[in-house]
């Protein structure tokens, strides 16, 4: 295994797509549809990298990111968001997000960026 990646997105199709692509790269993947699931996975599996959608019903991406950083201040997070959400992107970067992807994203860009930021 090349590292553990947590995919957090309320959209099932995006989770499945990213899961498939990243497993082919020989990463161990975990999926969460909401903040509560994501925080449980962080507690139980200590992922090396998190792909975090910002627009999630209930606990949004900013709140999830804040809580993840409270649990592990060195957690590595890449955010995914709709094009043009500049305030949210800046807020996430202020909280320590490494970079961001605008949806719809290029899967090759994600693959390359994950490889760049993963800590094995």
C-alpha positions as CSV (number, residue, x, y, z in Angstrom):
1,X,0.0,0.0,0.0
2,X,1.1,3.5,-0.8
3,X,-0.8,5.2,2.0
4,X,-4.3,5.8,3.3
5,X,-6.7,8.2,1.7
6,X,-10.1,9.4,3.1
7,X,-12.6,10.6,0.5
8,X,-15.3,12.8,2.0
9,X,-18.2,13.7,-0.4
10,X,-22.0,13.5,0.0
11,X,-22.2,12.5,-3.7
12,X,-22.0,8.8,-4.0
13,X,-20.8,8.9,-7.7
14,X,-17.8,11.1,-6.9
15,X,-16.8,8.9,-3.9
16,X,-17.0,5.8,-6.1
17,X,-15.0,7.4,-9.0
18,X,-12.2,8.6,-6.7
19,X,-12.2,5.4,-4.8
20,X,-11.7,3.4,-8.0
21,X,-9.0,5.6,-9.4
22,X,-7.1,5.8,-6.1
23,X,-7.3,2.0,-5.4
24,X,-5.8,1.4,-8.9
25,X,-2.9,3.5,-7.7
26,X,-2.6,1.0,-4.8
27,X,-3.8,3.4,-2.0
28,X,-5.9,2.1,0.8
29,X,-9.1,4.2,0.6
30,X,-11.9,5.0,3.0
31,X,-15.2,6.8,2.1
32,X,-17.4,9.1,4.2
33,X,-20.7,10.7,3.1
34,X,-20.8,13.2,6.0
35,X,-18.7,14.8,8.7
36,X,-19.6,12.3,11.4
37,X,-18.4,9.4,9.3
38,X,-15.3,11.3,8.3
39,X,-14.3,12.1,11.9
40,X,-14.8,8.5,12.9
41,X,-12.5,7.3,10.1
42,X,-9.9,9.9,11.1
43,X,-10.0,8.6,14.7
44,X,-9.9,4.9,13.7
45,X,-7.6,4.9,10.7
46,X,-5.4,8.0,10.7
47,X,-5.5,8.7,7.0
48,X,-2.3,10.1,5.3
49,X,-4.4,12.4,3.1
50,X,-8.0,13.6,3.0
51,X,-10.0,14.6,-0.1
52,X,-12.7,16.8,1.4
53,X,-15.7,18.3,-0.4
54,X,-16.7,21.7,1.0
55,X,-20.5,21.5,0.3
56,X,-21.8,18.7,2.5
57,X,-25.3,18.9,4.1
58,X,-25.2,19.2,7.9
59,X,-21.6,19.7,8.9
60,X,-20.0,21.5,6.0
61,X,-16.4,21.1,4.8
62,X,-15.0,24.0,6.8
63,X,-16.4,22.6,10.1
64,X,-15.2,19.1,9.2
65,X,-11.7,20.5,8.4
66,X,-11.7,22.4,11.8
67,X,-12.6,19.3,13.7
68,X,-10.1,17.2,11.8
69,X,-7.3,19.7,12.7
70,X,-8.4,19.6,16.3
71,X,-7.9,15.8,16.3
72,X,-4.6,15.9,14.3
73,X,-3.1,19.3,13.5
74,X,-0.8,17.7,10.9
75,X,-3.6,16.1,8.9
76,X,-3.1,16.7,5.2
77,X,-6.3,17.8,3.4
78,X,-7.1,18.7,-0.2
79,X,-10.4,20.4,-0.7
80,X,-12.9,19.9,-3.6
81,X,-15.4,22.7,-4.3
82,X,-17.6,24.2,-7.0
83,X,-15.8,26.7,-9.2
84,X,-15.8,30.2,-7.9
85,X,-16.2,29.6,-4.1
86,X,-13.2,31.8,-3.4
87,X,-14.2,32.7,0.2
88,X,-14.6,29.1,1.2
89,X,-11.3,28.2,-0.6
90,X,-9.4,30.9,1.3
91,X,-11.0,29.9,4.6
92,X,-10.0,26.3,4.1
93,X,-6.4,27.3,3.2
94,X,-6.3,29.4,6.3
95,X,-7.2,26.3,8.2
96,X,-4.3,24.4,6.6
97,X,-5.8,22.8,3.4
98,X,-2.9,22.0,1.0
99,X,-4.6,22.9,-2.2
100,X,-8.1,22.7,-3.9
101,X,-9.8,21.3,-6.9
102,X,-12.8,22.9,-8.6
103,X,-15.6,20.5,-9.7
104,X,-15.8,19.2,-12.2
105,X,-12.1,18.1,-11.8
106,X,-9.7,16.4,-14.1
107,X,-9.0,12.9,-12.7
108,X,-5.4,13.0,-13.9
109,X,-4.8,16.2,-12.0
110,X,-6.2,14.6,-8.8
111,X,-4.0,11.5,-9.3
112,X,-0.9,13.6,-9.8
113,X,-1.6,15.9,-6.8
114,X,-2.4,13.0,-4.5
115,X,0.9,11.4,-5.4
116,X,2.6,14.7,-4.7
117,X,1.0,15.2,-1.3
118,X,0.6,11.7,0.1
119,X,2.8,10.8,3.1
120,X,3.5,7.1,3.0
